[in-house]
């Protein structure tokens, strides 16, 4: 790769960094006041820097954001229960033999890959980044042992770009590698002369800053199958070094999963999150806690006045003695002033601020979700108790599905397909578009609102039937006829997210109904045949009795009856 190409990479990298510069100060402030261990603005990694408790006196916002992250993990992508199921866009194809079994097997294999990888850790990191900074980012890479592996990033460590539709299409970052890591990753010959010298001199643990850029390959040559000619190109070089690139690699699919909590416009690259809105209350909480501590300190250890009558240094420790010579009253050492702070007012203000912070981070809702995860609640109960918050989170959940879950599922399916881990689909559905339906607790809680509406309508019809049925049966039947009971059951089953195998498809239901009708017809025909046979048997018995009954001349009753008929 020539010098000009590297300069092009550097130009794009610097452009993305410059674009993010206006956000850095805000990210730094969010890091200072919410969680100082998130957000990377240091010169190099692996520094055991302590939390600055002169800024962060009260960590309520830190814990609130962790509850949000844990709640999203449990509520959207729980590793302990299914949170997605695979279907086809064309529902009529479900009738193709073997389709449902194939979809279930693909889902089982994808779940196995997810569970073997570190993606649930990446999900949690992403949720915490979203809550604090409003933007999250991680990479999904192929791995020989676990099929996929993820690398998570924090604010300030990476820069993004978007396309004309507002979708993330570019990623740049700087990161640090030791000399040993650099040589093993890219080869000694690809490293700069400075790194080669350090390697030869045994300085393997020295840190080297590396630039990395992933972007769409605008110079791609069709039909050429090389790593640097894939749809997305990935370039590495030593930061601040005039040597060539370390490597140029490529991806068939964009490996970056970048998500925004919300954006003001389509053209906005980075997002806002709960931390942005809670920051004012968080700052006020820190100030209130500081004022409370100062008031307590002044009450227990007030400032003192020492006049010229003191012979030695004043001793204000318990039991301390200070010698004075003055004969004048109020000389020596005494408090400068006395205060009597109402600490309860500080407690009330702190409680009010904490409640506001909890609302910004949806703490009440997510605490309910954590209770659901222990089996104490149902999705319907969550929806009923937190209906307002569920509805408020609707746009956020849609954006998370669009920018987080959908790209993750597409990328993992593509990687598995490339590596031969997806079984052959049944004949008849080749080329059919697959769709992922999310059945997490949050999705179910949202859908439970729809179930509640259906229940209300059915309950309303039931009340009508109960009230007017005895008086006007026809009107009650008309009300029942309005409802399509079968479709309502199918709709509720879908909203509740029960496994598809538990719900018969329409063809199977039609076949079952036809069989039931045929069985009923056969029973009716059998009953009619029985009645005919019974009548025939009765007639034969009557004929025999008439034939056996004879008068004194020996003429039977049957002959007399026949003579009358003639």
Secondary structure, DSSP 4 states (H G I P E B T S, - for coil): --HHHHHHHHHHHHHHHHHHHHHHHHHHHHHHHT-TTSS--SSSS---PPP-TTT-S--HHHHHHHHHHHHHHHHHS-TTS--EEEEESSGGGGGSTTHHHHHHHHHHHHHHHHHHSSHHHHHHHHHHHHHHHSEEEEEEEEETTTEEEEEEE-TTSEEEEE-TTS-EEEEEEEEEEEHHHHHHHH-GGGS-HHHHHHHHTT-TT-EEEEEEEEEE-TTPPTT---GGGSSEEEEEEETT--S--SEEEEESS--EEEEESB-SSTT--S-B-HHHHHHHHHHHHHHHHHHHHHHHHHHHS--EEE-TTB-S----STT----B---STT-SEEES------HHHHHHHHHHHHHHHHHHTTHHHHHHHHHHHTTS--HHHHHHHTHHHHHHTHHHHHHHIIIIIHHHHHHHHHHHHHTT-SPPPPTT-TTPPEEEEE-SHHHHHHHHHHHHHHHHHHHHHHHHHHHHTTT-HHHHHHHHHHS-HHHHHHHHHHHHT--GGGS--HHHHHHHHHHHHHHHHHHHHHHHHHHHHHHHHHHHHHHHHHHH-B-TTS-BHHHHHHHHH-
